[in-house]
Amino acid sequence: MHDFIQKAIKVDQIDPQEPTRRTRVLLSLAHIVRLVPRYYVESDGKQLITNVHVDDTDASKRGLKRSFLILDDIGGQFESHTASHQAQALLEQMWNESA
C-alpha cells in the first residue's frame, strides 16, 4: 500500500446524522483503513443496492456492478461511486492488492 501515500481522491462524505446530506472532501488514500464492497444494478440512472455484502467475484457476470463504502482512520464514511473514474480505478487496485 505504500504506493498510495501521496495520492488523494475527491469523494462525497456521508453525514451519519442525515444520510441524504453529502459533503465533497479530498481523502488521502493513506488514511483509508477499510473498503466494504457494495454491489448494485443501475436502472434509469439510479443505483439499486443488492443484499450481497461480501466480495463476489462472479457479480459482474450476473450484471452487478461494484462500488465501495470507504472508511477512514478517524471514522469518516465515503462512497466510492462519487469519485472520478480514475479514483475508482485506484480503489479497485487497492482492493485487488489487499486480497
Stockholm file with secondary structure:
# STOCKHOLM 1.0

chainA/1-99         MHDFIQKAIKVDQIDPQEPTRRTRVLLSLAHIVRLVPRYYVESDGKQLITNVHVDDTDASKRGLKRSFLILDDIGGQFESHTASHQAQALLEQMWNESA
#=GR chainA/1-99 SS CGGGTTCEEEEEEECTTCTTCEEEEEEEGGGEEEEEEEEEEEETTEEEECSCCSCCTTGGGGTCEEEEEEEETTSCEEEGGGSCHHHHHHHHHHHHHHC
#=GC SS_cons        CGGGTTCEEEEEEECTTCTTCEEEEEEEGGGEEEEEEEEEEEETTEEEECSCCSCCTTGGGGTCEEEEEEEETTSCEEEGGGSCHHHHHHHHHHHHHHC
//
